[in-house]
Amino acid sequence: MNAKLESGVTSLPVTRQTFDEVLVPTYAPAAMVPVRAAGLDVWDQEGKHYLDFTSGIAVSSLGHCNPLLVDAVTRQVNTLWHLGNGYTNEPVLRLASILTAATFADRAFFCNSGAEANEAALKLARKYAHTKFGPHKSRIVSCLSSFHGRTLFTVSVGGQPKYTEGFEPLPQEINHIAYNDIESARTAITDDVAAVIVEPIQGEGGVIPGDIDFLKALRELCDKTGALLVFDEVQSGVGRTGALYDYMNVGVTPDILTSAKALGNGYPIGAMLTTDEIAQHFNVGSHGTTYGGNPLAATVALNVVEQINQPSFLARVNEASAKLFAQLEKLSNDFPQLFGKPRGKGLLIGLPMAEGNKGRAKDYTKTAEKLGLMLLIAGPDVVRLAPALVVSDEQLIEADRIMRDAAQAFIAG
Ligand SMILES: *Cc1c(COP(=O)(O)O)cnc(C)c1O
């Protein structure tokens, strides 16, 4: 054993400083280290309390340590954790059944993250196009400022050049169009396009809802050219926008849908959903993953979907959304020098910084964090709110109070 760690490794004292010493510096985490959480309540190493309006990044939609999930996972942990893909398992069969019953899809493929779900979707779309139309049909069209994950393929498909810089050579035959620009879509989506991938609401790109006319135009152009329409619902899915999936709100049905984040409420799982006809273009050995659809992950996701896909649950998400939007409208009216108008859908909301405070979203969220409220950003100019979908009216009011105090403190400098 390492001489530095002779005994008691699990009780080794660690602080935020330890991050800078032993983690690869891909993140710049907050100064405080959360150690415990329940619902939307989080406590750090010092015992200080925070109200969590991040849910990870739109992940823990049923709240931290949700009792029904804790119970389901505990039972599964004591029953069966893992099997290789040479065996199927009951939880994954139930999960695929509930997801296909609830959506347009007939088939599901499970993996461990959003990037992997998109990787599977893009590979399937290429395979489908190549076998059905020929190898010339390879091109992938996606949108500028989109985010689809961090594998080399998905980061190349994503529309944020800063994330591909230095990683060249990149995968080929990928074009980017401006989001919500129907004319660019018409020009780009031609007969050699295999897939068009789009977030129905751009999350990382600044919480920008897709125009229904734009999404409809993508559907029509895909139908015309034989390209597959992929909706990346990794962030918008599983109740976040007030429907099980946002395609149900916009009334445009994709050929392939990807889901992750909230699907596991914090336990890693991703899913790719598609139709019978398209699914047949993958066969035994075409694609796979060791952990995909394991019994533990599938148990969590099954219980998540069962809780969220209830009319009363989704109605409450929409009610909480209306209240939060009203609060934020008022906040932006009261602090016009700080904030523009809130935008988004359901409980995925962006509050843009006003002209003059552009680039300072992170500074504002740090101020709020000091006062006990955890918030996200979506790029340098947008404060992003993604509370658990189980947020109470009292918690909405408490968040409003802290956001106002933070706005005062921010202005005071
Ligand atoms: C977070 C996110 C991803 C990537 O998911 P990972 O689980 O981090 O791989 C992909 N697409 C969208 C829209 C996301 O928000």
The ligand as a Tripos MOL2 file, in Angstrom:
@<TRIPOS>MOLECULE
LIG
   15    15     1     0     0
SMALL
NO_CHARGES

@<TRIPOS>ATOM
      1 C1        -25.9450   16.5440  -19.8330 C.3       1 LIG1
      2 C2        -26.2980   16.3920  -21.2470 C.ar      1 LIG1
      3 C3        -25.6870   15.4170  -22.0550 C.ar      1 LIG1
      4 C4        -24.5530   14.5620  -21.5800 C.3       1 LIG1
      5 O1        -24.9350   13.6790  -20.5640 O.3       1 LIG1
      6 P1        -23.7880   12.9420  -19.7070 P.3       1 LIG1
      7 O2        -24.5780   12.0440  -18.8090 O.co2     1 LIG1
      8 O3        -23.0260   14.0040  -18.9990 O.co2     1 LIG1
      9 O4        -22.9500   12.2020  -20.6700 O.co2     1 LIG1
     10 C5        -26.1310   15.2710  -23.3600 C.ar      1 LIG1
     11 N1        -27.1160   16.0290  -23.8370 N.ar      1 LIG1
     12 C6        -27.7290   16.9840  -23.1020 C.ar      1 LIG1
     13 C7        -28.8400   17.7810  -23.6950 C.3       1 LIG1
     14 C8        -27.3320   17.1980  -21.7810 C.ar      1 LIG1
     15 O5        -27.9050   18.1630  -21.0550 O.3       1 LIG1
@<TRIPOS>BOND
     1     1     2 1
     2     2     3 ar
     3     2    14 ar
     4     3     4 1
     5     3    10 ar
     6     4     5 1
     7     5     6 1
     8     6     7 2
     9     6     8 1
    10     6     9 1
    11    10    11 ar
    12    11    12 ar
    13    12    13 1
    14    12    14 ar
    15    14    15 1
@<TRIPOS>SUBSTRUCTURE
     1 LIG1         1 GROUP 0 **** ****
